[in-house]
Amino acid sequence: MQATSRFYHPLLFGGLLFSTVNLDGFKPNLETHLLPLLSMKPEDTSLESNSKEKNSALSSKAHHHRLLMQVLSDELNCDVDDIVNIELNVCDTQPSCLGGGNNEFIFSGRLDNLASSYCALRALIDSCESPGDLASENAIRMVALFDNEEVGSGSVQGAGAPTMFQAMRRIVGDLTNNYVSEGSF
């Protein structure tokens, strides 16, 4: 059986920044700054497990903290032994809110990507004041939105992939009888 669950409360605490950040600037150590905390109780921080789990090459429980496995089993309403494997994705659980002296700021994760995508689509829609505007249009109105956050991502769905440029070349080439040079892009 496969099960998916989402915690609607914070489960892991992100790493803390230390006072040297103010003096030296932030220089992250990926091994210490990105490790989330599950518990501060000494009895919950031990990584020791029983010998049965240590000896089982197929047991995912031997590779995960026993408290985490217990929390997951409680959430899924099953025994820890029923969990064969896990995939854990960590995300920000803090809800979006308004803030600032006059509540004029929006505090939210991923806002830069979402807001710019919304504004681009809204501008494209609003660029046509009437339905007849497109009939006499000589330009191509286009918005490109990508699945990857980094603009230069070379993945298939990233902005650095050749897919976007190939699509633009085809569209413009078909509309202009191939009088388009490589410098057009």
C-alpha positions in Angstrom: 0.0 0.0 0.0 1.2 3.5 -0.8 0.1 6.5 1.3 0.7 10.2 1.0 0.4 12.6 3.9 0.9 16.3 4.5 1.6 17.8 7.9 -0.4 21.0 8.3 1.8 22.1 11.2 5.5 22.7 11.2 7.4 19.4 11.8 11.0 20.4 11.3 12.8 23.6 12.4 15.2 25.2 9.9 18.8 25.9 11.0 19.8 29.0 12.9 22.1 31.8 11.7 24.8 32.7 14.2 26.0 36.1 15.3 29.1 35.9 13.0 26.7 36.6 10.1 26.6 40.3 11.2 30.4 40.5 11.2 31.5 38.2 8.3 28.4 38.0 6.2 26.5 34.8 5.5 28.7 32.0 4.4 26.6 28.9 4.6 28.0 25.5 5.5 25.6 23.2 3.6 26.2 20.4 6.1 25.3 22.4 9.2 23.0 25.2 8.1 20.6 23.2 6.0 19.9 20.4 8.5 16.4 20.7 9.9 15.8 20.0 13.6 13.2 17.4 14.6 13.6 17.6 18.4 15.7 19.2 21.2 15.1 16.5 23.8 18.2 14.5 24.4 16.3 11.2 24.4 14.9 12.1 21.0 18.2 13.1 19.4 20.0 9.7 19.7 20.5 8.0 16.4 21.0 4.5 17.9 18.5 1.9 16.7 18.1 -1.7 17.6 20.3 -4.4 16.1 17.5 -5.8 14.0 17.1 -2.5 12.1 20.9 -2.1 11.7 21.3 -5.6 10.2 18.5 -5.3 7.7 19.9 -4.0 4.4 16.4 -3.5 3.1 15.0 -1.6 6.1 14.5 2.1 5.5 13.9 2.5 9.2 17.6 1.9 9.8 18.4 5.0 7.8 15.9 7.4 9.4 15.5 8.7 12.9 13.2 6.6 15.1 11.3 9.7 16.2 10.6 10.7 12.6 9.4 7.2 11.8 7.1 7.3 14.9 5.7 10.7 13.9 5.0 9.4 10.4 3.4 6.2 11.6 1.1 8.3 13.9 0.2 10.6 11.0 -0.6 7.6 8.8 -2.3 5.6 11.5 -0.1 2.6 11.1 2.7 0.8 12.9 6.3 1.9 12.3 7.0 -1.6 11.0 4.4 -1.1 8.3 6.5 1.7 6.7 8.7 0.2 4.1 10.2 3.4 2.6 9.7 7.1 2.7 10.2 10.2 0.6 10.2 13.3 2.6 9.7 16.8 1.0 10.2 19.8 3.2 8.6 23.1 2.5 7.8 26.3 4.3 4.5 26.0 6.3 4.3 29.7 7.4 1.1 31.1 5.8 1.2 34.2 3.7 0.2 37.5 5.4 0.2 41.2 5.1 2.8 43.2 7.2 4.7 46.4 7.5 3.7 49.6 9.3 0.6 50.0 7.2 0.1 46.4 6.2 1.2 47.3 2.6 3.7 44.4 2.2 2.9 40.8 1.3 5.0 38.3 3.2 4.9 35.0 1.3 7.2 32.3 0.1 7.7 31.9 -3.7 6.1 35.4 -4.2 8.6 36.6 -6.7 7.8 33.8 -9.1 4.1 33.8 -8.6 3.7 37.6 -8.7 5.8 38.0 -11.8 3.9 35.2 -13.6 0.6 36.7 -12.6 1.6 40.2 -13.7 2.9 38.9 -17.1 -0.3 37.0 -17.8 -2.5 40.0 -16.6 -0.5 42.4 -18.9 -1.0 40.0 -21.8 -4.7 39.8 -21.2 -5.1 43.6 -20.6 -3.0 44.4 -23.8 -6.2 43.8 -25.8 -8.7 46.5 -25.1 -11.3 45.0 -27.4 -11.6 41.7 -29.3 -10.8 43.4 -32.6 -7.4 44.5 -31.4 -5.8 41.1 -32.3 -7.3 41.2 -35.8 -5.1 44.1 -36.8 -2.1 43.2 -34.7 1.3 43.1 -36.5 3.3 42.0 -33.5 3.4 38.7 -31.6 2.2 38.9 -28.0 3.8 36.2 -25.9 4.5 35.3 -22.3 6.9 32.6 -21.3 6.5 30.9 -17.9 8.9 28.2 -16.8 8.7 25.5 -14.2 12.2 26.0 -12.8 13.0 28.9 -10.6 16.5 29.6 -12.1 16.3 31.5 -15.4 19.3 29.8 -16.8 18.1 26.3 -16.0 19.1 23.9 -18.9 16.5 21.3 -17.9 13.7 20.4 -20.4 11.3 22.8 -18.6 13.8 25.4 -17.8 14.3 28.9 -19.4 17.7 27.9 -20.7 16.4 24.9 -22.6 16.2 25.2 -26.4 12.5 24.6 -26.5 11.5 28.3 -26.0 13.8 29.5 -28.7 12.7 26.8 -31.1 9.1 27.7 -30.6 9.8 31.4 -31.2 11.7 30.7 -34.4 8.9 28.5 -35.7 6.2 31.1 -34.9 8.1 34.1 -36.3 9.4 32.1 -39.2 5.9 31.0 -40.3 4.6 34.5 -40.0 7.4 36.3 -41.8 8.1 33.9 -44.6 11.5 32.9 -43.0 12.9 36.5 -43.1 14.3 36.0 -39.6 17.9 36.0 -38.7 19.5 34.3 -35.6 20.1 37.8 -34.2 16.3 38.3 -33.9 16.3 36.3 -30.7 
